[in-house]
């Protein structure tokens, strides 16, 4: 592996992303820039919505978690890869209505949707949950992405974080959501080439991938908890709803979910296969070392430059989604809804928030983290919102006090669970149970249809 070649490719890739960000910004009137910056003018085609969602999920966590799961669990790990595609098919049934309601309410993020239905204080709590999800996801990219790239290239992790972070911030500051859409397409193309080449190189050993037994079988309850949390975090992931809002029509929003399901199935299967291959060739002593084993044992040495660029593309795509989404959660769901800022200050506020969140994520990423724990803590942040979302989307009327206290108390329970690190064990669904019980106890759900959705 020639360090000079890798450096040239990395710099070329960085330059390409910056050029796309600049093109997303230049040559437009002020109003067009603002709408494109915040939500892509609500004019994004179904394929681009699907590519954006897919690249938001093809990230450092998927490189680490899904192969580690198949390394330990075998077939169950592959079944985990079915959860997201099935959930996106379900989302396709409601995406059109969600998109139209969001356009009428001028919603940018998920909390705005709840404000129109319930109240600004409910929107702020939803925004808090979704911010935790987005910001934690951003930290994951820095922590595990920099570790792998540093191990493969010898570049210090801090320098890797700085390079990826500053380039991502630069093109997002220039083009916002529109830049994210366009860079996602470029990054998707890079990753698709990488996946196809790797699958071709390892395909001769395909019959033996399933021959070895699971290393560390999960209990049925732990397996169920992982599936439930993964499913719920798919159905109400803030980046998914944000992408639905950006679709050019209800029909495009609906179609985008089915396209996403079609893209996610082979992508997640690819990550699962990597874990099976590492296990078959005894490339790692345990699941904690699977991600490094992928680059050391599975990727042929001549393809290492392509692998590094593809890995960076996956990380930076999710980094952009998380950085922009987390900033929008604060600006739109909390500051705008609580009337601390107005629409005219949204773009400027989001730019400053992206800078602050990037610096905070860089600092926090220097702490030690466990990939499974932090990933489950991240996904579980949406659990308090799920019961209310289901009631709202299915058309049931919920009283504002029931909605607010369900969100507030279950969010407190979530924080306690995060502190106690319960989200990989038997109590992982505690915030979901609490949120559901409170809705029922307060008799907030009434058996009549709402006109909101």
CORSULTA-V350382 format. One record per helix or strand of 3 or more residues. SS is the DSSP state (H for helix, E for strand). FROM is the first residue (numbers start at 1). TO is the last residue. If there is no record, write none. Layout:
SS,FROM,TO  SS,FROM,TO
//
This chain:
H,3,25  H,30,42  H,46,57  H,60,73  H,75,92  H,95,105  H,110,117  H,120,153  H,157,208  H,220,235  H,238,246  H,250,280  H,287,298  H,301,336  H,343,364  H,371,380  H,383,393  E,396,398  H,400,420  H,430,441  E,445,449
//
